[in-house]
């Protein structure tokens, strides 16, 4: 699965959980077993899904720009010895 697909899936599941879609009941119940219960479980799970989407987006950005760093195309001035 490509990072963009994982991000899209996490955000779509977040929407379904937030809407209380009946097909998300089982996964929310499973999540509830380890939830901290500071907020309602559905809200907590939706927030974690949004965080996961952000982490995927960030890791994709870092991985995508990593070859530029290795190629020394960062635009940073070179240090002279």
N, C-alpha and C positions, 0 to 999 in steps of 0.2 A: 504494500500500500504506500503510495506517495505521501509525503508530509502534508501536502495540500488536501488530500483526500481524508487524512486523519483529522485535520483541523475542521474540515467541513462536517464530518461525521460527529465530532464532539459537539460542535455548535448546534447541529440538528437535534441530537439527543438532548442537549440542554433545553432547547425550545419545547420538546415533547414533555420532558420532565416538569418544566415550569408550568406547562399547560395542564398537567395532571392527566396526560393521555393514559388510558387504561393499559396499553401494551407496555408501558414502562414500569408497571407495578412490581413485577418480580425483580427487576434490576435495582429498583429503589429499596425494596425490602432487603435485598442482599447487601447493598451499601449501608443500610441502617445498622447492620450488625457491628460495624466498626465506626460509625459516625460519632462525633463528639457531642452532638445534640445541643450545641449552643443556639443554633437556629433550627427551624423545622427541617427534617431530613431532606425533603425535596429541594428546598432552597439551598441547603448546604451542598448537595450533590450537583445542582445546577451551577453553583459557584465554582466547584472543583472542576467541572467540565469546561467552564470558561477559562479557568487557569490552565488546564491542560492544552486547550487550543492556543492560548498565548505562548505556552512553552514550546509547542510544536512550531509555531510561527517564528519564534526567536531562534530555535535551534536550526531551522531551515535557513534563516538569514545568515547565521554564523557560518554554517556549512557552505552556503553559497558564496560567501565572501572570503572563505579561508584560502582558496587558490589565489586570490588577489594579494593577500598578505604574504603568502609564500613567494609570489612573483615580485615582491617588493614594489607593488603599485599602490601603496597606501597614500601617497602624496606627502608623506612626512619628510621633512628635510633630513638628509643624511648627516650623521655625526662624523666629523673629521677628527682623525687621530692626531 
